[in-house]
Amino acid sequence: MRWRRNTLPAVLAAALSVLPPGRRNGYSHGGPTAVTEDSLSGAGGTAPAPDRPEPPSTSPPGEGGAHTAAGRPDAGSDRGEPRQRLRAWAELLRVSALFSVPGDALAGAAAVGRRPGRGTALAIGASLCLYEAGMALNDWADRDEDAVDRPHRPIPSGRISPAAALGAAGVLTAAGLALAARAGRPALTVATGLAATVWAYDLHLKHTKAGPAAMAAARSLDLLLGATATATATGVRAPGGTSAPDNVAAAAHRGLPALPAALVLGAHTYGVTAVSRHETQGGSTGTPLAVLATTTALAAAVLRESWGRAPDRPGTTRAEADAGPVARRLGTGPLGKVTDPVRLLAIALTGAYLRTAGPPLLHAALNPSPPLTQRAVGGGIRAMIPLQAALAARAGAPVTALAVMGLVPLARSLARKVSLT
């Protein structure tokens, strides 16, 4: 009996030593005990939260180097680092929101009665650079605040250094101004004002009551940049009758038809910015309701016939231009000729604008929590694309409008990977 008492524990210990580690607690390998319970990680406990360091590995030396938690590559892996760095920059620059930018220049070109051309392409490039410069500068300026409210953002999480973000903002601003300069001196003048507005907003104005107005001015200037660059590249007639592509005064006069569209886009941007001031803390019911009312009013303004068409748009006779929008409206009614395909397209695109921006704002008003407020901000950003398309359609450029709407599926696909806010 003594021999059995001494031998039995040794036999059991030997049997347990040959079993896989996952079987020792009664579960199959990789079962419940193989996953740490961490409900804050957002991945069912299989990965650490973005703002917390990864737990140290418990595997013996030489076993845990091939894989890390959640199947991510090791931090020292040559294959993992470039992809992680690229994703960090994509988050910093909000690349999913980039598709809301080209429509500004395209709507501006449509508003002045021109087809998109070389000047429009240069304006789009300049706008993209200045937009991304503003994104990088925004996170650089908010790095202390984000360390508390959004520790997973690229700068507070340490994935991108503050110096790199500030340097990127400077380089992108210079690139945007260089592209605008190639479109002519008038376009460079507008782009300079746009760049100054972006830097003033990020460094100071966004923390003041003038913040939403500054952001609205930036979007309006962006549309005017497209109108000015398109008109300048096409050629503007100076008062003496000679072509003066670099005449700032003549180009500014030529871009005046784009001013109503710029104001509509600016008003929408004002509302989105006002809602975004509550996206981290929530708690505002009145702001989403007011912005929802503004969105409805903007949709009605787009459908009005009082803007008229650009006097020199192909297909518009001088008699029609001299008659003015009032005379045309008397013969068409408040909604214009509903059988006109271009008019029907404008109505459909305006409805898409309301459908994209309206419901998230209503949900944020009924429940002003941070997630729903952030969703309302994202909806407002996405709604800029159908709004730009509607502005182009109501200016009589259906092809441009459809091209702008073609950006929607691209923006939606990328938004699933990188947050808009």
C-alpha positions in Angstrom: 0.0 0.0 0.0 2.9 2.4 0.8 4.3 1.7 -2.7 1.0 2.5 -4.3 0.5 5.7 -2.3 3.9 6.9 -3.4 3.7 5.8 -7.0 0.2 7.0 -7.9 0.9 10.7 -7.6 4.0 10.3 -9.8 2.0 8.4 -12.5 -0.7 11.1 -12.5 1.9 13.9 -12.8 3.6 12.1 -15.7 0.2 11.7 -17.5 -0.7 15.4 -17.0 2.6 16.5 -18.3 2.1 15.0 -21.8 -1.4 16.6 -22.2 -1.7 19.9 -24.2 -1.9 22.9 -22.0 -5.5 23.6 -23.1 -6.7 20.3 -21.8 -5.6 20.7 -18.2 -8.6 22.7 -17.1 -11.1 20.5 -18.8 -11.5 22.6 -22.0 -10.2 21.9 -25.5 -7.2 23.8 -26.6 -8.2 27.4 -27.5 -11.4 27.2 -25.5 -12.7 29.6 -22.9 -9.6 29.5 -20.6 -7.4 30.3 -23.6 -9.0 33.7 -24.0 -8.7 36.4 -21.4 -12.0 38.1 -20.5 -11.6 41.7 -21.5 -14.9 43.3 -22.6 -13.3 46.7 -23.1 -11.1 45.5 -25.9 -14.0 45.5 -28.5 -12.9 42.1 -29.8 -14.4 39.7 -27.3 -11.3 39.7 -25.2 -9.0 38.5 -28.0 -7.1 41.8 -28.3 -6.1 44.6 -26.0 -7.9 47.9 -26.1 -6.3 50.4 -28.4 -5.3 52.7 -25.6 -3.7 50.0 -23.4 -0.5 48.1 -23.9 -0.7 44.5 -25.0 -0.3 42.0 -22.1 3.0 40.3 -21.9 3.3 36.8 -23.4 3.1 33.8 -21.1 4.6 31.3 -23.6 8.1 30.0 -23.1 11.0 31.6 -24.9 11.1 30.6 -28.5 7.4 29.7 -28.7 5.5 33.0 -28.7 7.5 34.9 -31.3 5.6 33.6 -34.3 2.2 35.0 -33.3 0.8 37.7 -31.0 -2.7 38.3 -29.6 -5.5 38.5 -32.1 -3.2 37.1 -34.8 -1.4 40.4 -35.3 2.2 40.3 -36.5 4.9 40.9 -33.9 5.9 44.5 -33.3 9.4 43.7 -34.5 8.2 42.0 -37.7 9.3 43.7 -40.9 6.0 42.8 -42.6 3.8 44.2 -39.8 5.3 47.6 -39.3 4.6 49.2 -42.7 1.0 48.1 -42.6 0.5 49.4 -39.1 2.2 52.7 -40.0 0.1 53.1 -43.1 -3.1 52.5 -41.1 -2.0 55.1 -38.5 -1.5 57.7 -41.2 -4.9 56.8 -42.7 -6.6 57.4 -39.3 -4.7 60.7 -38.8 -5.6 62.0 -42.2 -9.2 60.7 -42.1 -8.8 59.3 -45.7 -12.4 58.0 -45.6 -13.6 61.7 -45.7 -11.4 62.6 -48.7 -14.2 61.7 -51.1 -16.2 64.7 -49.8 -13.6 67.1 -51.2 -13.6 66.7 -55.1 -17.2 67.6 -55.3 -16.5 71.1 -54.1 -14.4 72.0 -57.2 -16.8 70.1 -59.5 -19.8 71.9 -58.1 -17.9 75.2 -58.5 -17.1 74.5 -62.1 -20.7 73.7 -62.8 -21.9 76.9 -61.1 -19.8 79.1 -63.5 -21.1 77.2 -66.5 -17.9 75.4 -67.4 -17.0 71.8 -68.0 -14.3 70.4 -65.7 -10.9 70.8 -67.2 -7.3 71.3 -66.3 -8.0 74.1 -63.8 -10.6 72.0 -62.1 -8.2 69.1 -61.7 -5.6 71.4 -60.2 -8.2 72.8 -57.8 -9.2 69.3 -56.7 -5.5 68.4 -56.0 -5.0 71.7 -54.1 -8.2 71.0 -52.1 -7.2 67.5 -51.2 -3.8 68.7 -50.0 -5.2 71.5 -47.9 -7.9 69.3 -46.5 -5.4 66.7 -45.3 -3.1 69.4 -43.9 -6.0 70.5 -41.8 -6.6 67.0 -40.6 -3.0 66.5 -39.5 -2.9 69.9 -37.9 -6.1 69.3 -36.1 -4.8 66.2 -34.3 -1.5 67.9 -33.6 -3.3 70.8 -31.9 -5.7 68.4 -30.0 -3.1 65.9 -28.9 -3.4 66.7 -25.2 -7.2 66.7 -25.3 -7.2 63.4 -27.3 -4.9 61.8 -24.7 -7.9 62.0 -22.4 -11.0 61.6 -24.7 -9.5 59.6 -27.5 -6.3 57.8 -26.4 -6.6 55.4 -29.3 -5.9 58.2 -31.9 -2.5 58.0 -33.7 -0.7 60.7 -31.8 -1.7 60.0 -28.2 -1.2 56.3 -28.8 2.3 56.9 -29.9 1.9 55.5 -33.4 2.7 58.9 -35.0 4.9 61.6 -33.3 3.6 65.1 -32.9 6.6 66.4 -35.0 5.7 64.1 -37.9 2.1 65.3 -37.9 3.1 69.0 -37.8 5.6 68.4 -40.5 3.0 66.7 -42.7 0.6 69.6 -42.2 3.3 72.0 -43.4 4.3 69.9 -46.4 0.7 69.3 -47.5 -0.1 73.1 -47.2 2.9 74.0 -49.4 1.8 71.3 -52.0 -1.7 72.6 -52.1 -0.6 76.2 -52.7 1.8 75.0 -55.4 -1.0 73.2 -57.2 -3.3 76.3 -57.0 -0.5 78.5 -58.3 -0.3 76.4 -61.5 -4.0 77.2 -62.0 -3.3 80.9 -62.1 -2.9 83.8 -59.7 -6.6 84.2 -58.9 -6.8 80.5 -57.8 -3.7 81.0 -55.7 -5.3 84.0 -54.0 -8.4 81.9 -53.1 -6.2 79.0 -52.0 -4.1 81.2 -49.8 -7.2 82.5 -48.0 -8.4 78.9 -47.7 -5.1 77.7 -46.2 -5.1 80.7 -43.7 -8.6 79.8 -42.6 -7.6 76.1 -42.1 -4.6 77.0 -39.9 -6.5 79.7 -38.0 -9.3 77.2 -37.2 -7.1 74.4 -36.1 -4.7 76.5 -34.0 -7.2 78.8 -32.3 -10.7 79.4 -33.7 -12.2 75.9 -33.2 -12.1 76.5 -29.4 -14.1 79.7 -29.8 -17.6 80.6 -30.9 -16.2 81.5 -34.3 -15.2 77.9 -34.9 -18.2 76.7 -37.0 -18.1 79.9 -39.0 -14.5 79.4 -39.8 -15.1 75.9 -41.0 -18.0 77.0 -43.1 -15.8 79.7 -44.6 -13.2 77.0 -45.5 -15.8 74.9 -47.4 -17.2 77.9 -49.2 -13.7 79.0 -50.3 -13.0 75.5 -51.5 -16.0 75.6 -53.8 -15.0 79.1 -55.0 -11.4 77.7 -55.6 -12.8 75.2 -58.1 -14.9 77.9 -59.7 -12.0 80.4 -60.0 -9.5 77.8 -61.2 -11.9 76.5 -63.8 -12.8 80.0 -65.1 -9.1 81.1 -65.0 -7.8 78.1 -67.0 -10.7 78.5 -69.5 -9.8 82.2 -70.0 -11.5 85.3 -68.7 -12.2 88.4 -70.6 -10.9 91.6 -69.1 -12.9 94.8 -69.4 -10.9 95.8 -72.5 -11.9 92.6 -74.2 -8.5 90.9 -74.1 -8.0 87.5 -72.5 -6.5 87.9 -69.0 -6.2 84.5 -67.3 -4.3 86.0 -64.4 -6.5 89.0 -63.9 -7.7 88.6 -60.3 -10.6 91.1 -60.5 -11.9 89.6 -63.8 -11.7 86.0 -62.4 -13.4 87.1 -59.2 -16.2 88.6 -61.2 -16.5 85.5 -63.3 -16.7 83.4 -60.2 -19.7 85.3 -58.7 -22.3 82.8 -60.1 -20.8 80.2 -57.7 -21.4 82.3 -54.6 -24.9 81.0 -53.9 -23.7 77.4 -54.1 -20.8 78.2 -51.9 -23.1 79.7 -49.3 -25.3 76.6 -49.3 -22.3 74.3 -48.8 -20.9 76.6 -46.1 -24.2 76.6 -44.2 -24.3 72.8 -44.2 -20.7 72.7 -43.0 -21.6 75.2 -40.2 -24.2 72.8 -38.9 -22.0 69.7 -39.0 -19.3 71.6 -37.2 -21.7 72.8 -34.5 -22.8 69.2 -33.9 -19.3 67.9 -33.8 -18.5 70.1 -30.8 -20.5 67.7 -28.7 -19.4 64.4 -30.2 -17.0 63.4 -27.3 -19.3 64.4 -24.4 -22.8 64.4 -26.0 -25.7 66.0 -24.1 -27.0 68.5 -26.7 -30.5 68.1 -27.9 -31.1 71.6 -29.3 -28.1 71.6 -31.7 -29.1 68.5 -33.7 -32.7 69.8 -33.9 -31.5 73.2 -35.2 -29.2 71.6 -37.7 -32.0 69.3 -38.9 -34.2 72.4 -39.5 -31.3 74.0 -41.4 -30.7 70.9 -43.5 -34.4 71.0 -44.6 -34.1 74.7 -45.4 -31.0 74.1 -47.5 -32.7 71.3 -49.4 -35.6 73.7 -50.2 -33.1 76.4 -51.3 -31.5 74.0 -53.7 -34.8 73.2 -55.3 -35.7 76.9 -55.8 -35.5 78.3 -59.3 -34.4 81.8 -58.2 -30.7 81.3 -58.8 -31.0 81.1 -62.6 -28.3 79.8 -64.8 -24.9 81.2 -65.7 -25.4 83.8 -68.4 -22.9 82.3 -70.8 -23.8 78.6 -70.2 -24.0 76.8 -73.5 -27.6 76.4 -74.5 -28.8 79.6 -72.7 -29.8 82.3 -75.2 -29.1 86.0 -74.5 -32.9 86.6 -74.4 -33.3 84.0 -71.7 -30.4 85.6 -69.7 -31.8 89.1 -70.1 -35.3 87.9 -69.1 -33.9 86.9 -65.7 -34.9 84.1 -63.3 -38.2 85.7 -62.3 -39.7 85.5 -65.8 -38.5 81.9 -66.3 -40.1 81.0 -62.9 -43.4 82.5 -63.9 -43.7 80.0 -66.8 -42.4 77.0 -64.9 -43.9 77.1 -61.4 -42.1 77.0 -58.1 -40.5 73.6 -58.8 -39.7 74.2 -62.4 -40.6 71.8 -65.2 -41.0 68.5 -63.4 -40.7 66.6 -66.6 -37.2 68.0 -67.2 -34.8 65.1 -66.7 -32.1 67.4 -65.2 -34.7 68.8 -62.8 -35.8 65.3 -61.8 -32.1 64.5 -61.2 -31.7 67.5 -59.0 -34.8 66.6 -56.9 -33.6 63.0 -56.5 -30.1 64.1 -55.4 -31.6 66.6 -53.0 -33.7 63.8 -51.5 -30.5 61.7 -51.1 -29.0 64.6 -49.3 -31.9 64.7 -46.8 -31.9 61.0 -46.4 -28.2 60.9 -45.6 -28.1 63.8 -43.1 -31.6 63.8 -41.6 -32.1 60.5 -39.7 -28.8 60.6 -37.8 -29.5 64.2 -36.7 -33.0 63.1 -35.5 -31.5 60.2 -33.6 -28.9 62.4 -31.9 -31.6 64.9 -30.9 -33.7 62.1 -29.3 -30.7 60.5 -27.6 -27.8 62.9 -27.4 -25.2 60.3 -26.5 -21.6 60.5 -27.8 -22.0 57.5 -30.2 -25.2 58.9 -31.8 -23.7 62.4 -31.9 -20.7 61.0 -33.7 -23.0 59.2 -36.1 -24.7 62.4 -36.8 -21.4 64.1 -37.6 -20.4 61.2 -39.9 -23.8 61.5 -41.7 -23.3 65.2 -42.2 -19.9 64.6 -43.7 -21.3 61.9 -46.1 -24.2 64.1 -47.0 -21.8 66.6 -48.5 -21.4 64.4 -51.6 -25.2 64.3 -52.6 -25.4 68.0 -51.7 -22.5 68.8 -54.1 -24.1 66.6 -56.8 -27.5 68.4 -56.3 -25.8 71.8 -56.7 -24.1 70.6 -59.9 -27.5 69.2 -61.2 -29.4 72.4 -60.4 -26.7 74.4 -62.3 -27.4 72.3 -65.4 -24.5 69.8 -65.3 -26.1 66.4 -65.0 -22.9 64.5 -66.1 -20.9 66.3 -63.4 -23.6 65.5 -60.8 -23.5 61.8 -61.6 -19.7 61.8 -61.5 -19.9 63.3 -58.0 -22.4 60.7 -56.9 -20.1 58.0 -58.1 -17.9 58.8 -55.1 -20.5 57.6 -52.7 -19.8 53.9 -52.8 -16.1 54.5 -52.6 -16.6 56.7 -49.5 -18.9 54.2 -47.9 -16.5 51.3 -48.5 -13.5 53.2 -47.0 -15.6 54.5 -44.1 -16.0 50.9 -42.9 -12.2 50.7 -42.4 -11.3 54.2 -41.2 -13.6 56.3 -39.1 -14.8 59.6 -40.5 -14.4 61.4 -37.2 
